[in-house]
């Protein structure tokens, strides 16, 4: 599954919406919209099965290895819908690129060692 982050706040479209384009399978495309004010998400995908999978993933808490340096990590317990930063962290980890690219500081996460 490929995920592209588009921050519509920079374009002045809707200050509270953050949209993510999703591509999966051979030619399946869709998106999700996260409302930063209400902390709710809507998922628009062609197959209901994948909508259910995405919603289930976003509602669960995940233990994530957060990069604190080039080769050091701390484990975070992240609930994706609690904040925009948590949403970004959870998606980057889900597609396997979090350790390589992200330096986000998550808000309201439980740190464990």
C-alpha positions as CSV (number, residue, x, y, z in Angstrom):
1,X,0.0,0.0,0.0
2,X,1.5,3.4,-1.0
3,X,0.5,6.5,1.0
4,X,0.9,10.1,-0.1
5,X,0.5,12.9,2.5
6,X,-1.1,16.0,1.2
7,X,-1.4,18.9,3.6
8,X,-4.4,21.0,2.4
9,X,-3.8,23.6,5.1
10,X,-1.0,25.1,3.0
11,X,-3.4,25.5,0.1
12,X,-6.1,27.2,2.2
13,X,-8.8,24.7,1.3
14,X,-10.0,23.6,4.8
15,X,-7.9,24.3,7.8
16,X,-9.1,21.2,9.7
17,X,-8.8,18.5,7.1
18,X,-5.7,16.4,6.4
19,X,-6.1,14.1,3.4
20,X,-4.1,11.0,2.5
21,X,-4.1,9.4,-0.9
22,X,-4.0,5.6,-0.8
23,X,-3.0,3.2,-3.6
24,X,-3.1,-0.5,-3.1
25,X,-3.3,-3.6,-5.2
26,X,-2.9,-3.3,-9.0
27,X,-5.1,-0.3,-9.7
28,X,-7.1,0.5,-6.5
29,X,-7.0,4.1,-5.4
30,X,-8.8,6.1,-2.7
31,X,-8.2,8.5,0.2
32,X,-8.9,9.2,3.8
33,X,-9.7,12.5,5.4
34,X,-8.7,13.2,9.0
35,X,-10.4,16.1,10.7
36,X,-7.9,17.6,13.2
37,X,-10.5,19.4,15.2
38,X,-12.9,16.5,15.8
39,X,-10.2,13.8,15.5
40,X,-12.4,11.7,13.2
41,X,-11.6,10.0,9.9
42,X,-13.5,9.2,6.8
43,X,-12.2,6.5,4.4
44,X,-13.1,6.4,0.7
45,X,-11.9,3.2,-1.0
46,X,-13.5,1.1,-3.7
47,X,-13.7,-2.1,-1.6
48,X,-15.5,-2.1,1.7
49,X,-13.2,-4.9,3.0
50,X,-10.3,-2.4,2.7
51,X,-12.3,0.4,4.3
52,X,-12.9,-1.9,7.3
53,X,-9.2,-2.8,7.5
54,X,-8.1,0.8,7.5
55,X,-10.6,1.9,10.1
56,X,-9.7,-1.1,12.3
57,X,-6.0,-0.2,12.0
58,X,-6.7,3.5,12.9
59,X,-8.8,2.6,16.0
60,X,-6.2,0.3,17.5
61,X,-3.2,1.2,19.7
62,X,0.2,0.3,18.1
63,X,3.7,-0.2,19.6
64,X,6.0,1.7,17.3
65,X,9.8,2.1,17.2
66,X,10.4,5.8,17.1
67,X,13.8,7.0,15.8
68,X,15.7,9.2,18.3
69,X,19.0,9.0,16.4
70,X,20.6,7.3,13.4
71,X,20.6,3.9,15.1
72,X,18.6,4.4,18.3
73,X,14.9,4.0,18.8
74,X,12.4,4.2,21.6
75,X,9.2,2.3,21.7
76,X,6.0,4.4,21.7
77,X,2.4,3.3,22.1
78,X,0.5,5.3,19.5
79,X,-3.2,5.7,18.9
80,X,-3.4,7.0,15.4
81,X,-6.6,9.1,15.7
82,X,-5.4,11.0,18.8
83,X,-3.5,13.6,16.8
84,X,-2.2,14.4,13.3
85,X,1.3,13.5,14.4
86,X,0.2,10.1,15.6
87,X,-1.6,9.5,12.4
88,X,1.5,10.3,10.3
89,X,3.7,8.1,12.5
90,X,1.3,5.2,12.4
91,X,1.0,5.3,8.6
92,X,4.8,5.7,8.0
93,X,5.3,2.7,10.2
94,X,2.6,0.7,8.5
95,X,4.2,1.0,5.1
96,X,7.7,0.4,6.5
97,X,9.4,3.7,6.0
98,X,9.2,5.3,9.5
99,X,12.7,4.4,10.6
100,X,14.2,5.9,7.4
101,X,12.3,9.1,7.0
102,X,10.3,10.4,9.9
103,X,11.5,12.8,12.7
104,X,8.0,13.6,14.0
105,X,7.5,14.3,17.6
106,X,4.2,12.6,18.5
107,X,1.8,14.2,20.8
108,X,0.0,12.4,23.6
109,X,1.8,9.1,23.3
110,X,2.8,6.7,26.0
111,X,6.5,6.0,26.1
112,X,7.8,2.6,27.2
113,X,11.2,1.2,27.4
